Amino acid sequence: MVEARNPASTHANKKTILTLFGTRPEIIKLAPVIWALEKHSDIWRSVVVSSSQHTDLLRPFIRDLKINVDHDLAVMTPGQTPNAVLSRVVEAIEPIFLKEKPDLIIVQGDTTTATAGALAGFYARIPVAHVEAGLRTGDRYSPFPEEMNRRLISQLADLHFAATEENIKILLSEGIKKESIVLTGNPVVDALHHILKNSRCSETLTNFLESTKGKRLLVLTTHRRENFGQVMSSHLKALRKFTERHQDIELVFPVHPNPSVRAVVNSEFANIERIHCLDPLEYVDFLHLLSNAWLIASDSGGVQEEAPSLGKPLLVLRDTTERPEVLACGVGRLVGHSGERLGEMLEAAIDDQSWFDTVVKTKNPFGKGDAGERISSAISSYFATHKNS
């Protein structure tokens, strides 16, 4: 549970914007939106709600990003299922709607918290705005349950903030009205630039980077549900063999706390020289680690956006991606579920300096770091055209 602040009093002539999040990726991407809303406090009354779908992973980000939480739903329970999270969030947020009387609800991405918030907003006839709208893989089960979550949110939302032109095309093809879609870029770029500009990494990470100076850092993250079991095991085997073959490689893996991930890690990476399994990093350290990477291997959606923002080549440990822009711009290469293919692509990267040179010069397809302000401006325009709503 995160510490909540006292709700703000109601202010006449101000629209109340309720922003809901529950996981680490959501708070990272919503922080620039919250900052922009609170910067314009003469127009907006900002109410921030955490579901605490994640707890330990969430707290450091709330602190580091200087976000004040008005209400904490505290839905996290051990071994929770998506159904349980969905029902608890929908039930817990209803009295907050009655108390705060929001004029708009903002959700982000594809989590169960976001789906629950959009559904609860629809039931309460409160307009819903969706940050990072229009991402699709085309496979309803990959990633699971995120792909279906975002499709559902698109059907419930009144405002769609799309990061790219491709996202807009997808929304239009699904019958979403053009006037409800706004191209904003992705606020993860805002957050990344803000953090790297205004923070330094911890002494622990500084010492680690110093100890591996002169080596090629291969940074790994993997935690997707569809990769659990044999797929993750085959990926880790390939990474272990690659690291063992190349003495100048240091593999760094901030390990997700999910027991399904840790079980495979303990099996494949135990006591292997030059493989460093770390506890989850605070976001400041994680960004500084990525910025020092030679190569990134990840199944994370967020990392697919962070890699081009940092000019780092990326091997995507998935068989589909809802961010085809990272492949189209040349920063990312899709690995699939085969450990053998991953091994081949790792070996190819050793000899492919042209890939690394191209990535550094590639224009970021996810924007230039002004998404928070673009979203705030779009909300102003929405209310200006819905004065009598």
Helices and strands as residue ranges (DSSP letters): E 15-21, H 24-39, E 44-50, H 59-64, E 71-72, H 82-100, E 104-108, H 112-123, E 128-133, H 146-156, E 159-162, H 165-173, G 178-180, E 181-183, H 187-198, H 203-211, E 216-221, G 225-227, H 230-245, E 249-254, H 259-268, E 275-278, H 283-291, E 295-298, H 301-310, E 314-316, H 324-328, E 332-334, H 339-350, H 353-361, H 371-384
